[in-house]
Amino acid sequence: DIQMTQSPSSLAASVGDRVTITCRASQSISTYLNWYQQKPGKAPKLLMSAASTLQSGVPSRFRGSGSETDFTLTISSLQPEDCATYFCQQSYSTPPTFGQGTKLEIK
Amino acid sequence: EVHLVESGGGLVQPGGSLRLSCAASGFTFSMFWMHWVRQAPGKGLVWVSHISSDESDTTYADSVRGRFTISRDNAKNTLYLQMNSLRAEDTAVYYCARNWVPDSWGQGTLVTVSS
């Protein structure tokens, strides 16, 4: 199975800050990398697919990049509604696997 | 609008069984792969199983293989997960999700395995 490792596990940032979350795959997954946002008590929401394709309705302050084993999710200007846990997921091979999550809090 | 609604969760004793359902609407259900993904309380997301659009391909996580069975009824627009020989570690919110890259998720149904 492909292991996905996110860092950091948690972070706190101020409104307006630039925030970066990283995700590393245990082997090359090309750009078969997806990002999800999950708010407490809610289902995950797909933000980004194929490493950098923004889903419809997702604000443009979210940007994804990377390929092979190293990926990043960047929020260019943090907003209060971005407080959530973010998960990466590889869809390169079965079983699809998720990172452990990054909990983002607002200072 | 895509809508997925899970049901069938609840409290069950170790060794017991449950059948989860996921009712789909707002899209052509028969054209999409479907997944079950679970999340233990306070933990991360773990993929459980998926099924192809025509039910010809089903795959399971090692932790549930031989105990859980995924199926679907395309005429009823419904996805199922039959869970047998349940263990405490199966306690989680179970989500159904649409598409190879899960792009729409239900609200989840809680399964609690406890005596």
Interface residues (C-beta under 8 A of the other chain):
Chain A: N34 Y36 Q38 K42 A43 P44 K45 L46 S49 Q55 F87 Q89 S91 T94 P95 P96 T97 F98 G99 Q100 G101
Chain B: H35 G44 L45 V46 W47 H50 T59 A61 Y95 W100 V101 P102 D103 S104 W105 G106 Q107 G108
